[in-house]
């Protein structure tokens, strides 16, 4: 068993869920949950995290002014309860997603595999690397980075 395999503990739960403003999460590992990091508030920061083998979403933030930078998201996907998968998903305005590495976002249904998905006004996505996204076995689609 490799070190990464020993980290994987599949579950339908969220590893970190916080509903508050100005939360910073940094320098950690989040392995094998349904959603790795789920934040709802303004001024959220997620930095220097390894988010590994989560089954539906690696990092999900709703709110204003989030900063998501220098994270590594590996092998997000495999859920049988969701038809789409996101490495990083941001819903809100004034957020920055920069210098992240997202690799291996997959789905098991006909939905979408999204490397980085950012929606809202005045958001910035720069310096990110998205690779090894795979189309779902039932059809569907793969999008590396989408902002709107």
C-alpha positions as CSV (number, residue, x, y, z in Angstrom):
1,X,0.0,0.0,0.0
2,X,1.4,3.4,-0.9
3,X,1.3,6.4,1.4
4,X,-1.5,8.0,-0.6
5,X,-3.6,4.8,-0.4
6,X,-3.2,4.7,3.4
7,X,-4.6,8.3,3.6
8,X,-7.8,7.3,1.7
9,X,-10.8,6.8,4.0
10,X,-13.9,7.1,1.8
11,X,-16.9,8.7,3.4
12,X,-20.1,10.7,2.5
13,X,-19.2,13.3,5.1
14,X,-17.4,16.6,4.7
15,X,-13.9,16.9,6.2
16,X,-14.1,20.6,7.1
17,X,-17.3,22.6,7.1
18,X,-17.3,26.1,8.5
19,X,-20.0,28.8,8.2
20,X,-18.2,31.9,9.4
21,X,-16.3,34.9,8.0
22,X,-12.5,35.4,7.7
23,X,-11.6,31.7,8.2
24,X,-8.1,30.6,7.2
25,X,-7.2,27.0,6.5
26,X,-3.6,26.2,5.6
27,X,-0.7,23.7,5.7
28,X,-2.8,20.5,6.0
29,X,-4.0,17.4,4.3
30,X,-7.7,16.5,3.6
31,X,-8.0,12.9,2.3
32,X,-11.0,10.9,1.1
33,X,-14.2,12.7,2.0
34,X,-17.3,13.6,0.0
35,X,-16.3,17.2,0.2
36,X,-12.8,18.1,1.4
37,X,-13.2,21.7,2.4
38,X,-16.6,23.5,2.5
39,X,-16.6,27.1,3.6
40,X,-19.5,29.6,3.6
41,X,-18.6,33.2,4.5
42,X,-16.7,36.2,3.4
43,X,-12.9,36.6,3.4
44,X,-12.1,32.9,3.4
45,X,-8.5,31.7,2.8
46,X,-7.4,28.2,1.8
47,X,-3.6,28.0,1.3
48,X,-1.0,25.3,0.9
49,X,-3.3,22.3,1.4
50,X,-3.1,18.8,0.0
51,X,-6.7,17.8,-0.8
52,X,-6.5,14.2,-1.9
53,X,-9.0,11.6,-3.2
54,X,-12.2,13.4,-2.2
55,X,-15.1,12.0,-4.0
56,X,-17.2,15.0,-5.2
57,X,-15.6,18.4,-4.4
58,X,-12.1,19.1,-3.2
59,X,-12.6,22.8,-2.1
60,X,-16.0,24.5,-2.2
61,X,-16.4,28.1,-1.0
62,X,-19.5,30.3,-1.2
63,X,-19.2,34.0,-0.2
64,X,-17.3,37.1,-1.0
65,X,-13.6,37.7,-1.3
66,X,-12.2,34.2,-1.0
67,X,-8.5,33.5,-1.6
68,X,-7.6,30.0,-2.7
69,X,-3.9,29.6,-3.5
70,X,-0.9,27.2,-3.6
71,X,-3.1,24.1,-3.0
72,X,-2.7,20.7,-4.6
73,X,-5.8,18.7,-5.4
74,X,-5.3,15.1,-6.5
75,X,-7.8,12.5,-7.8
76,X,-11.1,14.2,-7.0
77,X,-14.1,12.0,-8.1
78,X,-15.6,8.5,-7.8
79,X,-18.8,9.4,-6.1
80,X,-21.8,7.3,-6.9
81,X,-24.2,10.0,-5.5
82,X,-23.3,13.0,-7.6
83,X,-23.2,13.2,-11.4
84,X,-20.6,16.0,-11.4
85,X,-17.2,16.6,-9.7
86,X,-15.2,19.7,-9.0
87,X,-11.6,20.1,-7.9
88,X,-12.2,23.7,-6.8
89,X,-15.6,25.4,-6.9
90,X,-16.1,29.0,-5.9
91,X,-19.5,30.8,-5.8
92,X,-19.3,34.5,-5.0
93,X,-17.7,37.7,-6.0
94,X,-14.3,39.2,-5.6
95,X,-12.5,35.9,-5.2
96,X,-9.0,34.9,-6.3
97,X,-7.9,31.4,-7.3
98,X,-4.2,31.3,-8.0
99,X,-1.2,29.0,-8.4
100,X,-3.2,25.7,-7.6
101,X,-2.4,22.3,-9.1
102,X,-5.5,20.2,-9.8
103,X,-5.0,16.7,-11.2
104,X,-7.3,13.9,-12.0
105,X,-10.9,15.2,-11.7
106,X,-13.3,12.4,-12.8
107,X,-17.0,11.4,-12.6
108,X,-18.7,8.1,-12.8
109,X,-21.9,9.3,-14.5
110,X,-22.8,11.5,-17.5
111,X,-22.2,14.8,-15.7
112,X,-19.2,17.1,-15.8
113,X,-15.7,16.9,-14.5
114,X,-14.6,20.5,-13.5
115,X,-11.0,21.2,-12.6
116,X,-11.7,24.8,-11.4
117,X,-15.2,26.4,-11.5
118,X,-15.6,30.0,-10.4
119,X,-18.8,31.9,-10.7
120,X,-19.6,35.5,-9.6
121,X,-18.5,39.1,-10.5
122,X,-14.9,40.3,-10.3
123,X,-13.2,37.0,-9.7
124,X,-9.7,36.2,-10.8
125,X,-8.2,32.8,-11.8
126,X,-4.5,32.9,-12.6
127,X,-1.4,30.6,-12.6
128,X,-3.4,27.4,-12.0
129,X,-2.5,24.1,-13.6
130,X,-5.2,21.6,-14.4
131,X,-4.3,18.2,-15.8
132,X,-5.5,14.6,-16.3
133,X,-9.2,15.4,-16.2
134,X,-11.1,12.3,-17.6
135,X,-14.4,12.1,-19.3
136,X,-17.0,10.1,-17.4
137,X,-17.6,6.6,-18.6
138,X,-21.2,7.3,-19.6
139,X,-20.4,10.4,-21.8
140,X,-20.6,13.8,-20.3
141,X,-17.8,16.4,-20.5
142,X,-14.6,17.7,-18.9
143,X,-13.8,21.4,-18.3
144,X,-10.4,22.4,-17.0
145,X,-11.1,26.0,-15.9
146,X,-14.4,27.9,-16.2
147,X,-15.1,31.4,-14.8
148,X,-18.3,33.5,-15.3
